[in-house]
Amino acid sequence: MKLKFRIGLRTIKTGIAVALALSISWYVFGIYSGMGAVAAIVAMQPTIHRSFKIVFNRIFGTVLGLMCGLAIVATLGANPLTIGLAVVVSLVLNSMIGRTDMSTFAAFAIVLMFESPTADYVHYALSRSLLTVVGVLSAVLVNYIVFPPHYEDRLLLLVKKTTQQLMEDWRSLVQDDGRLLAVRKQILKHEEMMLMLQEDQKYPLVASGQSEAFIRLKELVDLEDKLLVLLESIASHRDIPMTEEQEKTLGQEIDFLLSHHYDVIFSHERKQAMFSFDQELSEAKDIIHGHLLDYREQLEKMK
């Protein structure tokens, strides 16, 4: 098996964030903090928005967990049963306030609190809470400043590649459900990348804003989805009988729209009127026709 060696920017930034968190904990607080390093690793996310979300969950989850742990220990003492009880209480509280996304961090904080080499759990809990804050803030700082995530160029290349595949192979694709499913998975990834771009619109260093380029990219992702929906519709009705003339007319319409789609992808303009498709169709063919019109309308908007 051939191994792939690839170091991505997120990998490098994670290492930088860990080094920064450990340096601050060691040189400022005089403590080696594995908890802070772990917090930095967890907080390094593919988007700035998700990193900030982890910051909130990690900090408040840790604080809630430590408060539960300290309260249980002060009341019942420290032993395996009370630690387990503290975890249960913290999970229930997270559920009650509707923040189950903080549950894991709260439970981690309780368990790690009892690693204290002394019985001074309060001081240990406070110091570890502070170091957790250092870790997550280190990750956010690095993620925001060092090569902040930009997906526009990468996404545009992927959209071009997938769309070109659909254009070149559409006749064979509508005969192969497995290949259509594979393309659908690709487009779902494109839509996920688009969501990540939208998440970061509020952060100046990484935001594309509602710029013409950003809007155009969103339209291209929508357009490739409409093209695939059209092909999926044709594939699902491929057993419906059509006359030779109907098949020819449908093929001409799709080929013409695809040529315009190609121009849109590569920033050219086609000024001709859209090809007219007046053929009377049965119920199944009306479904295909509907997707065809939907695809065509999206192209018209992008002229």
Contacts in CASP RR format, 6 or more apart in sequence:
PFRMAT RR
TARGET T0000
AUTHOR 0000-0000-0000
METHOD contacts of the structure
MODEL  1
MKLKFRIGLRTIKTGIAVALALSISWYVFGIYSGMGAVAAIVAMQPTIHR
SFKIVFNRIFGTVLGLMCGLAIVATLGANPLTIGLAVVVSLVLNSMIGRT
DMSTFAAFAIVLMFESPTADYVHYALSRSLLTVVGVLSAVLVNYIVFPPH
YEDRLLLLVKKTTQQLMEDWRSLVQDDGRLLAVRKQILKHEEMMLMLQED
QKYPLVASGQSEAFIRLKELVDLEDKLLVLLESIASHRDIPMTEEQEKTL
GQEIDFLLSHHYDVIFSHERKQAMFSFDQELSEAKDIIHGHLLDYREQLE
KMK
9 147 0 8 1.000
9 149 0 8 1.000
10 44 0 8 1.000
10 46 0 8 1.000
10 149 0 8 1.000
12 147 0 8 1.000
13 44 0 8 1.000
13 142 0 8 1.000
13 143 0 8 1.000
13 146 0 8 1.000
13 147 0 8 1.000
14 40 0 8 1.000
14 41 0 8 1.000
14 44 0 8 1.000
14 139 0 8 1.000
16 142 0 8 1.000
16 146 0 8 1.000
17 40 0 8 1.000
17 41 0 8 1.000
17 43 0 8 1.000
17 44 0 8 1.000
17 135 0 8 1.000
17 138 0 8 1.000
17 139 0 8 1.000
17 141 0 8 1.000
17 142 0 8 1.000
17 143 0 8 1.000
18 37 0 8 1.000
18 40 0 8 1.000
18 41 0 8 1.000
18 138 0 8 1.000
20 40 0 8 1.000
20 138 0 8 1.000
20 141 0 8 1.000
20 142 0 8 1.000
21 33 0 8 1.000
21 36 0 8 1.000
21 37 0 8 1.000
21 39 0 8 1.000
21 40 0 8 1.000
21 131 0 8 1.000
21 134 0 8 1.000
21 135 0 8 1.000
21 138 0 8 1.000
21 139 0 8 1.000
22 32 0 8 1.000
22 33 0 8 1.000
22 34 0 8 1.000
22 36 0 8 1.000
22 37 0 8 1.000
24 134 0 8 1.000
24 135 0 8 1.000
24 138 0 8 1.000
25 31 0 8 1.000
25 32 0 8 1.000
25 33 0 8 1.000
25 36 0 8 1.000
25 131 0 8 1.000
25 134 0 8 1.000
26 32 0 8 1.000
26 33 0 8 1.000
29 127 0 8 1.000
29 130 0 8 1.000
29 131 0 8 1.000
31 127 0 8 1.000
31 131 0 8 1.000
33 128 0 8 1.000
33 131 0 8 1.000
33 134 0 8 1.000
33 135 0 8 1.000
34 131 0 8 1.000
35 112 0 8 1.000
35 128 0 8 1.000
35 131 0 8 1.000
35 132 0 8 1.000
36 131 0 8 1.000
36 132 0 8 1.000
36 134 0 8 1.000
36 135 0 8 1.000
36 136 0 8 1.000
37 135 0 8 1.000
39 58 0 8 1.000
39 131 0 8 1.000
39 132 0 8 1.000
39 134 0 8 1.000
39 135 0 8 1.000
39 136 0 8 1.000
39 139 0 8 1.000
40 135 0 8 1.000
40 136 0 8 1.000
40 138 0 8 1.000
40 139 0 8 1.000
41 139 0 8 1.000
42 54 0 8 1.000
42 58 0 8 1.000
42 136 0 8 1.000
42 139 0 8 1.000
43 51 0 8 1.000
43 54 0 8 1.000
43 55 0 8 1.000
43 58 0 8 1.000
43 135 0 8 1.000
43 136 0 8 1.000
43 139 0 8 1.000
43 140 0 8 1.000
43 143 0 8 1.000
44 51 0 8 1.000
44 139 0 8 1.000
44 142 0 8 1.000
44 143 0 8 1.000
45 51 0 8 1.000
45 53 0 8 1.000
45 54 0 8 1.000
45 143 0 8 1.000
46 149 0 8 1.000
46 196 0 8 1.000
47 149 0 8 1.000
47 196 0 8 1.000
47 199 0 8 1.000
47 200 0 8 1.000
48 140 0 8 1.000
48 143 0 8 1.000
48 144 0 8 1.000
48 148 0 8 1.000
48 149 0 8 1.000
48 199 0 8 1.000
48 200 0 8 1.000
48 203 0 8 1.000
48 205 0 8 1.000
48 206 0 8 1.000
49 199 0 8 1.000
49 200 0 8 1.000
49 202 0 8 1.000
49 203 0 8 1.000
50 199 0 8 1.000
51 139 0 8 1.000
51 140 0 8 1.000
51 143 0 8 1.000
51 144 0 8 1.000
52 140 0 8 1.000
54 136 0 8 1.000
54 139 0 8 1.000
55 136 0 8 1.000
55 137 0 8 1.000
55 140 0 8 1.000
57 99 0 8 1.000
57 101 0 8 1.000
57 102 0 8 1.000
57 105 0 8 1.000
58 105 0 8 1.000
58 132 0 8 1.000
58 136 0 8 1.000
59 129 0 8 1.000
59 132 0 8 1.000
59 133 0 8 1.000
59 136 0 8 1.000
60 99 0 8 1.000
60 102 0 8 1.000
61 94 0 8 1.000
61 99 0 8 1.000
61 102 0 8 1.000
61 103 0 8 1.000
61 105 0 8 1.000
61 106 0 8 1.000
61 109 0 8 1.000
62 105 0 8 1.000
62 106 0 8 1.000
62 108 0 8 1.000
62 109 0 8 1.000
62 128 0 8 1.000
62 129 0 8 1.000
62 132 0 8 1.000
63 109 0 8 1.000
63 129 0 8 1.000
64 90 0 8 1.000
64 93 0 8 1.000
64 94 0 8 1.000
64 102 0 8 1.000
64 106 0 8 1.000
65 86 0 8 1.000
65 90 0 8 1.000
65 105 0 8 1.000
65 106 0 8 1.000
65 107 0 8 1.000
65 109 0 8 1.000
65 110 0 8 1.000
66 109 0 8 1.000
66 110 0 8 1.000
66 113 0 8 1.000
66 125 0 8 1.000
66 128 0 8 1.000
66 129 0 8 1.000
68 86 0 8 1.000
68 89 0 8 1.000
68 90 0 8 1.000
68 93 0 8 1.000
68 106 0 8 1.000
68 110 0 8 1.000
69 83 0 8 1.000
69 86 0 8 1.000
69 89 0 8 1.000
69 90 0 8 1.000
69 110 0 8 1.000
69 113 0 8 1.000
69 121 0 8 1.000
69 125 0 8 1.000
70 113 0 8 1.000
70 121 0 8 1.000
70 122 0 8 1.000
70 125 0 8 1.000
71 86 0 8 1.000
72 82 0 8 1.000
72 83 0 8 1.000
72 85 0 8 1.000
72 86 0 8 1.000
72 89 0 8 1.000
73 82 0 8 1.000
73 86 0 8 1.000
73 121 0 8 1.000
76 82 0 8 1.000
76 85 0 8 1.000
78 114 0 8 1.000
78 119 0 8 1.000
78 121 0 8 1.000
83 110 0 8 1.000
83 111 0 8 1.000
83 114 0 8 1.000
84 110 0 8 1.000
86 110 0 8 1.000
87 107 0 8 1.000
87 110 0 8 1.000
87 111 0 8 1.000
90 103 0 8 1.000
90 106 0 8 1.000
90 107 0 8 1.000
90 110 0 8 1.000
91 103 0 8 1.000
91 106 0 8 1.000
91 107 0 8 1.000
93 106 0 8 1.000
94 100 0 8 1.000
94 102 0 8 1.000
94 103 0 8 1.000
94 106 0 8 1.000
95 103 0 8 1.000
109 125 0 8 1.000
109 128 0 8 1.000
109 129 0 8 1.000
109 132 0 8 1.000
112 128 0 8 1.000
113 121 0 8 1.000
113 124 0 8 1.000
113 125 0 8 1.000
113 128 0 8 1.000
114 121 0 8 1.000
116 124 0 8 1.000
118 124 0 8 1.000
143 149 0 8 1.000
144 203 0 8 1.000
144 205 0 8 1.000
144 206 0 8 1.000
145 205 0 8 1.000
148 203 0 8 1.000
148 205 0 8 1.000
148 206 0 8 1.000
149 196 0 8 1.000
149 200 0 8 1.000
149 206 0 8 1.000
150 206 0 8 1.000
151 193 0 8 1.000
151 196 0 8 1.000
151 197 0 8 1.000
152 197 0 8 1.000
152 208 0 8 1.000
152 213 0 8 1.000
152 214 0 8 1.000
152 217 0 8 1.000
154 193 0 8 1.000
155 190 0 8 1.000
155 193 0 8 1.000
155 194 0 8 1.000
155 197 0 8 1.000
155 217 0 8 1.000
155 221 0 8 1.000
156 217 0 8 1.000
156 220 0 8 1.000
158 186 0 8 1.000
158 189 0 8 1.000
158 190 0 8 1.000
158 193 0 8 1.000
159 190 0 8 1.000
159 217 0 8 1.000
159 220 0 8 1.000
159 221 0 8 1.000
159 224 0 8 1.000
159 265 0 8 1.000
160 265 0 8 1.000
162 183 0 8 1.000
162 186 0 8 1.000
162 187 0 8 1.000
162 190 0 8 1.000
162 224 0 8 1.000
163 220 0 8 1.000
163 223 0 8 1.000
163 224 0 8 1.000
163 227 0 8 1.000
163 261 0 8 1.000
163 265 0 8 1.000
164 262 0 8 1.000
164 265 0 8 1.000
165 183 0 8 1.000
166 173 0 8 1.000
166 183 0 8 1.000
166 224 0 8 1.000
166 227 0 8 1.000
166 228 0 8 1.000
166 231 0 8 1.000
167 258 0 8 1.000
167 261 0 8 1.000
167 262 0 8 1.000
169 179 0 8 1.000
170 231 0 8 1.000
170 254 0 8 1.000
170 258 0 8 1.000
172 179 0 8 1.000
173 179 0 8 1.000
173 180 0 8 1.000
173 183 0 8 1.000
173 231 0 8 1.000
173 235 0 8 1.000
174 180 0 8 1.000
174 231 0 8 1.000
174 234 0 8 1.000
174 235 0 8 1.000
174 238 0 8 1.000
175 235 0 8 1.000
175 238 0 8 1.000
177 235 0 8 1.000
180 228 0 8 1.000
180 231 0 8 1.000
180 232 0 8 1.000
180 235 0 8 1.000
183 228 0 8 1.000
184 228 0 8 1.000
184 232 0 8 1.000
187 221 0 8 1.000
187 224 0 8 1.000
187 225 0 8 1.000
187 228 0 8 1.000
190 221 0 8 1.000
190 224 0 8 1.000
191 221 0 8 1.000
191 225 0 8 1.000
194 217 0 8 1.000
194 218 0 8 1.000
194 221 0 8 1.000
197 208 0 8 1.000
197 214 0 8 1.000
197 217 0 8 1.000
200 206 0 8 1.000
200 207 0 8 1.000
201 207 0 8 1.000
201 208 0 8 1.000
201 209 0 8 1.000
201 210 0 8 1.000
208 214 0 8 1.000
216 302 0 8 1.000
219 298 0 8 1.000
219 301 0 8 1.000
219 302 0 8 1.000
220 264 0 8 1.000
220 265 0 8 1.000
222 298 0 8 1.000
223 261 0 8 1.000
223 264 0 8 1.000
223 295 0 8 1.000
223 298 0 8 1.000
223 299 0 8 1.000
223 302 0 8 1.000
226 291 0 8 1.000
226 294 0 8 1.000
226 295 0 8 1.000
226 298 0 8 1.000
227 258 0 8 1.000
227 261 0 8 1.000
227 295 0 8 1.000
229 291 0 8 1.000
229 294 0 8 1.000
229 295 0 8 1.000
230 254 0 8 1.000
230 288 0 8 1.000
230 291 0 8 1.000
230 292 0 8 1.000
230 294 0 8 1.000
230 295 0 8 1.000
233 287 0 8 1.000
233 288 0 8 1.000
233 290 0 8 1.000
233 291 0 8 1.000
234 250 0 8 1.000
234 288 0 8 1.000
237 284 0 8 1.000
237 285 0 8 1.000
237 287 0 8 1.000
237 288 0 8 1.000
240 282 0 8 1.000
240 284 0 8 1.000
240 285 0 8 1.000
242 250 0 8 1.000
242 285 0 8 1.000
245 279 0 8 1.000
246 279 0 8 1.000
246 281 0 8 1.000
246 285 0 8 1.000
249 277 0 8 1.000
249 279 0 8 1.000
250 277 0 8 1.000
250 279 0 8 1.000
250 288 0 8 1.000
250 292 0 8 1.000
252 275 0 8 1.000
253 275 0 8 1.000
253 277 0 8 1.000
253 292 0 8 1.000
254 292 0 8 1.000
256 274 0 8 1.000
256 275 0 8 1.000
257 274 0 8 1.000
257 275 0 8 1.000
257 292 0 8 1.000
257 295 0 8 1.000
257 296 0 8 1.000
257 299 0 8 1.000
259 270 0 8 1.000
260 270 0 8 1.000
260 274 0 8 1.000
260 299 0 8 1.000
261 299 0 8 1.000
263 269 0 8 1.000
263 270 0 8 1.000
264 299 0 8 1.000
264 302 0 8 1.000
264 303 0 8 1.000
269 303 0 8 1.000
270 303 0 8 1.000
271 303 0 8 1.000
274 296 0 8 1.000
274 299 0 8 1.000
274 300 0 8 1.000
277 289 0 8 1.000
277 292 0 8 1.000
281 288 0 8 1.000
281 289 0 8 1.000
END
